[in-house]
Amino acid sequence: MSRFAVETRDLSRRFGRRWALARINIQVEPGERFLIVGSNGSGKTTLLRILSTVLDATHGDLLLFGQPPGRDPSWTRAQLGLLSHLHNVYSDLSGPENIRVFLRLLGRGDEPVEPWFERVGLEVRPDPVRSYSAGMMKRLSFARLLSQKPQLALIDEPYGQLDPAGFGFVDELLTDLSESGTTVVVASHQVDRARMLCQRAILLDQGQLRWEGPAVDVARAWGALHG
């Protein structure tokens, strides 16, 4: 059995005639903060969607915590938390109502929602989410992710829609998640910032893995590729 939280073997995905990912091989340790870097269209979001089991690979193998996701889909989904660049909230419900709906789906409907709002620095308000700013919406999405208590957190552009103060909040949150035992896989354009938070990184270009190594060195690899 694999000892890795995430392991891919020749993972590939095709859309029509175009290969969005081609033969991606990665291994992510439990509790690690792992960074995916690449320009638009490089395959970052496609890879995260496959890791989250939202999207199937065309070819290759995926192991999550040592087993194929299809072996026990309900168990696998319970381990995963995905924060995409889309907020996926109910705009006519309030923030607390959104979290309560999510907790009910997890079978934890009796739990209070206030601690999750406090954790992300968001006020508990009765007004509908459609009145939220983009930054507030992002914090609500983080509250939903945290409330799931995932063993594997997959986060697409964590700094998007946030102001500089929100950047510090994300830095602290990602560190706290991994220190609590959660494996964190992040895709981000904020290379200079994210590389200081993560331990290892990969660089994708046109669906191919061009570089892998310590996250602090990924900016230099990016420069060499696009210089």
MARMAR-746555 format. One record per residue (C-alpha): x, y, z; residue number from 1. Coordinates in Angstrom, 3 decimals, always signed. Last residue first. Layout:
[rec [X, Y, Z], NUM],
...
***
This chain:
[rec [+12.539, +33.681, -19.461], 227],
[rec [+9.442, +31.444, -19.379], 226],
[rec [+11.034, +28.139, -18.431], 225],
[rec [+14.102, +29.530, -16.651], 224],
[rec [+11.967, +32.082, -14.829], 223],
[rec [+9.529, +29.420, -13.657], 222],
[rec [+12.421, +27.264, -12.438], 221],
[rec [+13.798, +30.245, -10.496], 220],
[rec [+10.368, +30.882, -8.997], 219],
[rec [+10.092, +27.186, -8.098], 218],
[rec [+13.188, +27.178, -5.888], 217],
[rec [+11.460, +27.878, -2.553], 216],
[rec [+9.022, +25.054, -3.315], 215],
[rec [+11.752, +22.433, -3.178], 214],
[rec [+11.648, +20.277, -6.337], 213],
[rec [+9.684, +19.314, -9.422], 212],
[rec [+10.003, +20.686, -12.962], 211],
[rec [+8.414, +20.444, -16.416], 210],
[rec [+5.345, +18.353, -15.622], 209],
[rec [+3.287, +18.478, -18.795], 208],
[rec [-0.178, +19.860, -19.433], 207],
[rec [+0.974, +22.836, -21.477], 206],
[rec [+3.432, +23.810, -18.746], 205],
[rec [+3.230, +22.542, -15.183], 204],
[rec [+5.740, +23.392, -12.454], 203],
[rec [+5.788, +21.213, -9.352], 202],
[rec [+6.330, +22.273, -5.780], 201],
[rec [+7.620, +21.107, -2.427], 200],
[rec [+7.543, +22.501, +1.108], 199],
[rec [+4.910, +25.184, +0.850], 198],
[rec [+4.495, +28.528, +2.565], 197],
[rec [+7.494, +30.332, +1.051], 196],
[rec [+6.548, +29.131, -2.428], 195],
[rec [+3.050, +30.556, -1.963], 194],
[rec [+4.256, +34.155, -1.691], 193],
[rec [+6.610, +34.357, -4.649], 192],
[rec [+4.359, +32.164, -6.781], 191],
[rec [+1.096, +34.024, -6.300], 190],
[rec [-0.375, +32.359, -9.393], 189],
[rec [-1.559, +29.512, -7.190], 188],
[rec [-2.497, +25.839, -7.077], 187],
[rec [-2.414, +24.448, -3.548], 186],
[rec [-2.319, +20.885, -2.208], 185],
[rec [-2.649, +20.670, +1.592], 184],
[rec [-2.407, +17.423, +3.556], 183],
[rec [-4.189, +17.842, +6.869], 182],
[rec [-2.283, +16.765, +9.964], 181],
[rec [-3.057, +19.676, +12.317], 180],
[rec [+0.246, +21.286, +11.315], 179],
[rec [-0.890, +21.087, +7.696], 178],
[rec [-4.112, +22.992, +8.357], 177],
[rec [-2.463, +25.537, +10.649], 176],
[rec [+0.097, +26.434, +7.984], 175],
[rec [-2.565, +26.858, +5.312], 174],
[rec [-4.661, +29.017, +7.654], 173],
[rec [-1.789, +31.256, +8.699], 172],
[rec [-0.760, +32.025, +5.126], 171],
[rec [-4.398, +32.523, +4.117], 170],
[rec [-4.969, +35.081, +6.901], 169],
[rec [-1.780, +36.869, +5.917], 168],
[rec [-3.070, +37.180, +2.356], 167],
[rec [-6.363, +38.517, +3.686], 166],
[rec [-4.587, +41.587, +5.017], 165],
[rec [-3.189, +42.128, +1.517], 164],
[rec [-6.734, +42.110, +0.026], 163],
[rec [-8.458, +38.888, -1.004], 162],
[rec [-10.322, +38.053, -4.231], 161],
[rec [-7.774, +35.306, -5.131], 160],
[rec [-5.238, +34.370, -2.458], 159],
[rec [-6.243, +30.692, -2.267], 158],
[rec [-5.940, +30.179, -6.045], 157],
[rec [-7.282, +26.597, -6.234], 156],
[rec [-7.200, +24.755, -2.908], 155],
[rec [-7.264, +20.982, -2.445], 154],
[rec [-7.459, +20.055, +1.251], 153],
[rec [-6.788, +16.393, +2.092], 152],
[rec [-7.696, +15.071, +5.554], 151],
[rec [-10.736, +17.318, +5.498], 150],
[rec [-12.363, +18.887, +8.567], 149],
[rec [-15.515, +19.775, +6.583], 148],
[rec [-15.969, +22.908, +8.663], 147],
[rec [-12.589, +24.126, +7.412], 146],
[rec [-13.700, +24.025, +3.773], 145],
[rec [-16.984, +25.797, +4.558], 144],
[rec [-15.156, +28.510, +6.485], 143],
[rec [-12.739, +28.884, +3.548], 142],
[rec [-15.668, +29.443, +1.197], 141],
[rec [-17.035, +32.046, +3.622], 140],
[rec [-13.643, +33.773, +3.546], 139],
[rec [-13.804, +33.912, -0.245], 138],
[rec [-17.308, +35.392, -0.145], 137],
[rec [-16.115, +38.033, +2.298], 136],
[rec [-13.309, +38.956, -0.102], 135],
[rec [-15.667, +39.194, -3.070], 134],
[rec [-17.984, +41.466, -1.072], 133],
[rec [-21.114, +39.959, +0.412], 132],
[rec [-24.622, +41.160, -0.517], 131],
[rec [-25.324, +37.981, -2.520], 130],
[rec [-24.618, +36.072, +0.700], 129],
[rec [-27.995, +36.998, +2.116], 128],
[rec [-28.184, +39.126, +5.257], 127],
[rec [-28.306, +37.464, +8.692], 126],
[rec [-24.676, +38.176, +9.625], 125],
[rec [-22.046, +36.226, +11.561], 124],
[rec [-18.939, +38.375, +11.012], 123],
[rec [-16.020, +36.792, +9.200], 122],
[rec [-12.503, +36.501, +10.566], 121],
[rec [-11.900, +33.035, +9.116], 120],
[rec [-11.743, +31.197, +12.457], 119],
[rec [-14.535, +33.295, +13.946], 118],
[rec [-16.831, +32.248, +11.124], 117],
[rec [-15.957, +28.600, +11.691], 116],
[rec [-16.539, +28.918, +15.444], 115],
[rec [-20.014, +30.442, +14.850], 114],
[rec [-21.441, +27.502, +12.906], 113],
[rec [-22.712, +25.473, +15.862], 112],
[rec [-23.009, +21.695, +15.336], 111],
[rec [-26.481, +20.143, +15.159], 110],
[rec [-26.341, +19.541, +11.392], 109],
[rec [-23.379, +17.192, +11.556], 108],
[rec [-24.457, +14.548, +9.028], 107],
[rec [-22.087, +15.912, +6.384], 106],
[rec [-24.999, +17.175, +4.299], 105],
[rec [-26.315, +18.824, +7.450], 104],
[rec [-22.956, +20.563, +7.882], 103],
[rec [-23.194, +22.006, +4.360], 102],
[rec [-26.696, +23.335, +4.921], 101],
[rec [-25.578, +24.837, +8.235], 100],
[rec [-22.612, +26.517, +6.505], 99],
[rec [-24.853, +28.184, +3.942], 98],
[rec [-27.364, +29.196, +6.604], 97],
[rec [-24.581, +30.892, +8.564], 96],
[rec [-23.562, +32.921, +5.472], 95],
[rec [-27.121, +33.937, +4.686], 94],
[rec [-29.087, +32.236, +1.933], 93],
[rec [-30.048, +33.790, -1.412], 92],
[rec [-26.521, +33.392, -2.816], 91],
[rec [-26.283, +29.663, -2.147], 90],
[rec [-22.542, +29.042, -2.319], 89],
[rec [-20.342, +27.473, -4.991], 88],
[rec [-17.513, +30.013, -4.609], 87],
[rec [-15.851, +29.294, -7.951], 86],
[rec [-12.037, +29.485, -7.853], 85],
[rec [-12.199, +26.036, -6.269], 84],
[rec [-11.937, +25.059, -2.618], 83],
[rec [-12.023, +21.284, -2.484], 82],
[rec [-12.133, +19.250, +0.738], 81],
[rec [-11.477, +15.546, +0.611], 80],
[rec [-11.577, +12.819, +3.275], 79],
[rec [-15.361, +12.351, +3.191], 78],
[rec [-15.212, +12.030, -0.594], 77],
[rec [-12.873, +9.043, -0.227], 76],
[rec [-15.107, +7.257, +2.270], 75],
[rec [-18.145, +7.708, +0.004], 74],
[rec [-16.191, +6.552, -3.064], 73],
[rec [-14.847, +3.309, -1.553], 72],
[rec [-12.787, +1.506, -4.200], 71],
[rec [-13.378, +4.255, -6.747], 70],
[rec [-10.860, +6.619, -5.164], 69],
[rec [-8.016, +4.120, -5.703], 68],
[rec [-6.243, +3.353, -2.422], 67],
[rec [-3.116, +4.395, -0.583], 66],
[rec [-4.301, +7.579, +1.055], 65],
[rec [-5.535, +8.755, -2.322], 64],
[rec [-4.184, +6.768, -5.259], 63],
[rec [-4.635, +7.948, -8.841], 62],
[rec [-3.733, +5.895, -11.900], 61],
[rec [-3.187, +6.618, -15.573], 60],
[rec [-5.368, +7.496, -18.541], 59],
[rec [-8.434, +9.605, -19.287], 58],
[rec [-8.549, +10.848, -15.707], 57],
[rec [-11.942, +11.378, -14.122], 56],
[rec [-13.153, +14.772, -12.908], 55],
[rec [-14.767, +15.673, -9.567], 54],
[rec [-12.489, +13.070, -7.945], 53],
[rec [-10.749, +15.836, -5.911], 52],
[rec [-7.397, +14.785, -7.388], 51],
[rec [-8.965, +14.981, -10.858], 50],
[rec [-10.276, +18.478, -10.185], 49],
[rec [-6.896, +19.578, -8.830], 48],
[rec [-5.143, +18.312, -11.967], 47],
[rec [-7.607, +20.079, -14.256], 46],
[rec [-7.134, +23.297, -12.270], 45],
[rec [-3.361, +23.227, -12.714], 44],
[rec [-3.360, +22.088, -16.365], 43],
[rec [-1.104, +24.722, -17.952], 42],
[rec [-4.018, +26.658, -19.422], 41],
[rec [-3.215, +29.819, -17.491], 40],
[rec [+0.410, +29.743, -16.335], 39],
[rec [+1.793, +27.112, -14.007], 38],
[rec [+2.495, +26.348, -10.365], 37],
[rec [+1.243, +23.506, -8.175], 36],
[rec [+2.335, +23.734, -4.527], 35],
[rec [+2.417, +20.988, -1.901], 34],
[rec [+2.007, +21.596, +1.826], 33],
[rec [+2.681, +18.197, +3.406], 32],
[rec [+0.609, +16.594, +6.161], 31],
[rec [+0.719, +13.163, +4.519], 30],
[rec [+3.403, +13.124, +1.800], 29],
[rec [+2.554, +14.022, -1.778], 28],
[rec [+3.798, +11.887, -4.679], 27],
[rec [+3.603, +13.095, -8.254], 26],
[rec [+3.660, +11.542, -11.724], 25],
[rec [+1.818, +13.395, -14.495], 24],
[rec [+1.738, +11.546, -17.815], 23],
[rec [+0.059, +14.203, -19.971], 22],
[rec [-2.506, +16.709, -18.730], 21],
[rec [-4.811, +18.944, -20.794], 20],
[rec [-4.307, +16.655, -23.797], 19],
[rec [-6.224, +18.177, -26.685], 18],
[rec [-8.054, +16.026, -29.214], 17],
[rec [-11.376, +16.160, -27.396], 16],
[rec [-10.528, +17.045, -23.822], 15],
[rec [-7.814, +14.618, -22.734], 14],
[rec [-6.595, +13.880, -19.230], 13],
[rec [-3.439, +12.099, -18.119], 12],
[rec [-2.047, +10.634, -14.905], 11],
[rec [+1.088, +8.630, -15.653], 10],
[rec [+1.075, +7.399, -12.047], 9],
[rec [-0.375, +9.689, -9.403], 8],
[rec [+0.119, +9.482, -5.650], 7],
[rec [-1.610, +11.545, -2.993], 6],
[rec [-1.588, +10.977, +0.775], 5],
[rec [+1.494, +8.813, +0.320], 4],
[rec [+2.331, +5.585, +2.132], 3],
[rec [+1.226, +3.492, -0.831], 2],
[rec [+0.000, +0.000, +0.000], 1],
***
